[in-house]
Amino acid sequence: MVNMSEASPTRGFTWKLLGAVLLLMLLAACGGNSGEGGSADGKGGAEGTKEAAAAESPSAPEEGEASGELPELRLNVVSTGTQSLPAYLIEKLALDQKHGFKLVSVPDSGAVNGNWTAFKTGQVDAIISDWISLARSVNQGDEAVAVVPFLGWGNGLVVPEATEVSGLEQLKGLSIGVYNRLAPDWLFIRAAAKELYGFDPEKENTVSESAPGLLLGLMQEGKVEAALNYGDLNNILLGMGGYKKPFLIEDVMTQLGLSTDAPFLFYTFSESYVDAHPDTVKAFAAAYKEAIETLNSDDAIWQDIAERMKIDNETTIELMKDNARTNIFTEMNAEMEGHIEAIFEVLLQEAGEKQLGIGSLPEGIFRQP
């Protein structure tokens, strides 16, 4: 294990900066392993009864409507990184008020599966979740649906700039650090390496699993020759100089014949909340879409984002901007579910039902707002 205080100063690595970004990344979502846990219906007690009654009565006004107050939507929100951006922009630009609801950002606990814990115990109405964790949760008896598509496949591999590695075929024999050996990212790399280039990285490479933040230190210390990590953390490393990104996971998926026109992360709601508060859910989807359109078109907003995240490296900011604009989705379309089914089949074939935690995707887990 690398002692973070001993990282080489020659790279100018700013661990304070990392600490801020890691509040997001030691998470959840992009790891594909964030949703395991016991069953719960996401609502409880009087609140659940109230929403169930509202769902049975189509004419019932949404909460707050009768009093003239805006209905509230409680969203589990991480404090920094790409996953924090939609909620930040919705609140900064008052898009929730514009679209007729009040967004209440509930800080994520930072614990493993903390998003699902908050959801199952009724602390929030919506969370960001990957669809594998969603499927596991539904199979365990929880009522949850993916409603608003969010983030795609922007994670990738980083290597020292001097290395000759420029593609997946050149990884054979290298020491590789990965943030999660059961994450879809690593499963795609294994599947493509075996199918297209005739080697299994788990057998012909030295593979070590480490926390995302520690992978940065391992790369700096030369303890691994390549690192598979979250996009935001890769961008910090790339911004420092001396490193390059041979490929993104979306490139590997394309090599496998899969479409990347489907996200991995969705905004997920309980079915009872969607049924009881359809207008609020639609309003959130509209506010979210407008926030992402601003993110895609307004360069000035990125200076605010950089200040908020305490990032002063211009290269890192540009990389984050490009990554967000490439990998964030704005709305559901008819093809997404089919693409996800095809992606799931590759993951199931590579990992197996026991390791993946599910053998099929439940029906009805994707829903238009």
N, C-alpha and C positions, 0 to 999 in steps of 0.2 A: 504494500500500500504506500502511496506517495505521501510524504509529509508536505502539506500545502505550503508551509512556511519556507520550505527548502527549494521551491521552484526557482529555476535559473532566472536571475534578474536581467540577463542579457536580452530577453524577449520583451521586457517592459510589461510583463503581465500584471494586470490590475485585479487583484483578488476581491477588492471592495466592489468593483463593478460586477464581478461574477456573482457575488453574494446577492445582489439585487436581482439579476436575471434568474438565478437559480430558484428564487421563490416560485417562479412559474414552472421551471423545468423539472423539478424533483416532484413530480406530479403523478401523474395521471396520463393524460390522454394519449399522447403520441406513442407511449410505450406499448399500447395495446394490451395492457395487463391491469387496467385500473378499475374494473368493475366487478370483481369477485366479492361475494359477501352473502349474508343471509337474506331471507325474503322480507319484504316490507312493501306496503302499497304506496309509499311516497307521501301519504297523508295520514293523519291520525286524529282521533277524538272528535271534538265538535266541528273542527274545520273540515274533516273528511265528510262528516254527515251533511254539513251545509253545502258542500260542493256537489255531493251526490244528489241532493234534492234539487239543486239548480240544474243539474244535467237532465233530470227527469222532466223539467218544466221548460220547454223551449222559449217561453215568453218571459221567463224570470230575468230581471235586470242583473247585469254583472255587479259585483261588489263595488260599492262606491258610487254607482250610477244614480241611485235614488237620492243620495245626499248631495249630488253634484260634485263629489270628489272624484279624482281620477283613480281608476282601479290600479292596484299595485301588482307588480310582478317581481317576485323575489328570485334573484339569479345568483347562483354560486359563481364567484369571480376570483381568479388568481390575481395577484397584485402587479405582475409585470410580464414582459414577453408578449409574443404575438397573441396568445390567448386572451390577454387583458384588453386588447385594442378595441373590439366592438363595444363593449360596455363603457369603456372610457370615452369613446367618441359619442355614443348615444347620450351620455350624461353631459359631456362638455358642450355639445351642440344643441342640447335640449330637444333631441329628436323624439324622446319618449313623450314629452308634453305636446310636441307638434302632432304626434300620431294618436294622442288621446289615452295615455297611460303613464304611470309613474314607475320607473325602473328602480328597484331597491337592490343595490349590490351588496351581497353577503360575502364577506371575505372567506376564501377557502382556508381550511385549517392547516393545509400543508402536509397532512398525514396521507399515507398510502390509501387510496380509495376514499379520500376525504370528501370528494364530490358526491359519491354515491351514499356515503353515510349521512351527509346533510340532506340528500334527496329522500332517502328511505325514512328518515326520522321526522320529515315534515318541516325542516328548517328552511327549505327553499322550494320554489315551484319548478325551477328549471336548472339544468346543469349542462356543461359541455362534456360529452362522452364519446368515445369511439364506439363504432357499431358492434364490435365483438363483445365488449363489456356490456353493452345494451342487450345483446342477444342472450348472454349468460344470465343476466338479471331477470329477463322475461322468462327464461326457462326455469328459473328458480321460483317463479310465481309473482314477480313484481309486475305492475302495470305501468309501462313506460313506452313512449314512442319518440322516434327521431323526427323532428318537424322542420328545422331550419338547417340546411347544410352549411358547414363552416370550413374546415381546413383539410387540405389534401396531403400530398406526399412529398413534402419539402425537406425531409431529413436526408442525410447523405454521408458519404465517406470523405474523410480528410486525411491527407498524407503530407509529409514534408515536401516542399517545393522542388527540392533537388532529386527526389525519387523519379524513376522512369514510369511509375504506375500512371496509366492514363485511362484504364478501363478495367472492368471486372475480370477479364481474362488474365490479367497480370497480378492478381492477388494471390495466386497459389504459392504457398510456402511462407507467406508473411505472418508476422505476429499482429493480431488484430484485437483491439479493444472494442467491446460492444456494450451498449447500455442495458440490453435485455436480450438474452438468447431466444426468447419466445416471442419477441416483438415481430410483427409482420415484416418490418424492414429487413431483419436478419433472415427470416424465412424466405423472403423473395431472393435475397442474395444466394442463399444455399440452393434454392430451386433452379435459378438461372445458371449458376456455376456448374451444377450437375448436368442439367439438360443441354446447355450450350457449349460448355468448355470441358466437360469430363472430369471434374474434380469436386469433392465435397469439402468445403472450408472447415467443417467441424472435424474432419479427419486428417486433412492435409495442411492445415494451418494451426498455429498456436493461438487459441482464442481465449481471451479473458473477459469476464463480465465485471463491469464496474459502474458505480453511480455516474450519471452524466457529467457532473462537475469535476469529478476526479479524472475522467478521461482526458480532460484538457491538460491536467498536470502530467498524466502518463505520456501524452504526446510530447510535451515540452521537455520532459526528462529523457525522452528516447526509449521509454520502457515498452512502447508498442510502435510498430511501423505504420499502422493505419488505425483510424478510429471511426466507428459508426456512431453518430451522435445526433442529437436534436439540432434542427436547423438554426435556431437562435444562438446556441452555443458554438456551432460551427462558424457562424458569422463573426463572433467575437475573435475566434482563433485566426480566421482568415484576415480580419481587419488588422491584426498585429503584424502581418507579413511573415513570409517564410513558409507558408503552407498553401496547399491548393486542394481543390475539390474535384476529383476525377469524374464523379458521377453522383447524381441524386437517385433516390429510390424510384422516382417516377421513370427514370431512364431504364432501370432494371425491369420494371413492370412492362414497359413498352417492348423490351426485348423478349419478354415472356408472352407477348401478344395480348396483354391486358390493357384496357382503357383506363386512363387516369382522370377521366371526366366524371369522377365520383369521389366525394371526400371520404376521409377516414373519421373525422370528427363532426358531430352534429350537436345542435342545441336540442336537448332532450327534455320532454315534459311528461308528467303523468297523464294517462288517458283521461282521467276524471277531470283534471284541470283544463285540458283542451276542450272537453265536452261542456264544462260549466262556464268557461271563459273564452269562447271562440273569437270574439272581437279583440280581446286583449292579445291573444296569440297572433292573430293576423296583424295587429298593430306593431307588435314586437318584430315580426318578420319584415314589415315595411321599414321600420326604423333601422333595423340591422342592415337591410339592403342599402339604405341611404348612407349609413355610416361607412360601409365598404366602398361605395361609389366615391365618397369623399376621400377615403384612404387611397384610392386608385388615381384620383385626379388632382389632388391638392398637395403639392410638394411642401408647402409651408407648414402643413399640419405635422409633418415628420420632424420638424425642428422642435415642436412642442413635445412630441413623443420621445425624442432623444433626450430632452431635458428631464422629462418625467422618469425615464429609465436610467438617468445619469450616464448616458453614453456620449462621449465626446469624440469618438473616432469616426471620421467621415466615411471611411470605407465600410465600417460595420453598419453604419446607418443606411448607406446605399444598398448594401447586401440585404439588410432586413426589409427595406422598402421593396426591392425587386422580388424577394422571396414571398412577401405578403401579397403583392400584386399578382403573382403567378399562381399562388396556391390557395387563395381564399375564394370560396364560392359565394354566390349571392342568393340563389333560389333553387328550389327543387325543379327537376325536369323528369320527363317520362322515362328516360333511358337510365337514370342513375341506379335504380334498384337492380336492373339486369347486369350492369357493370359490377355492382357489388357482389352479386351472386357468383359471377365468374371469378372475381378476386378471392372470394371465400373458398371456392373449390380448390384453388391452387394452395392456399394456406392449409386447408384441411388435408390435402394429399401430402404436403410436406411435413406437417407437425403431427397429424393424427388427432382423433377426437379427444383422447385423454389429455394430451398436452395443451390442445387449443381450448378445451373446456366446453366445447359444443360440437355436435355432429351435423347440425343444420341451422339455418337461420329461421327463426319463427316467422310465421305469416303476420303481416300487418304491423311490423315494427317501424315502417317508414310511412309517414302520413303528411299529406299536404295541409298547410295551415288554413 
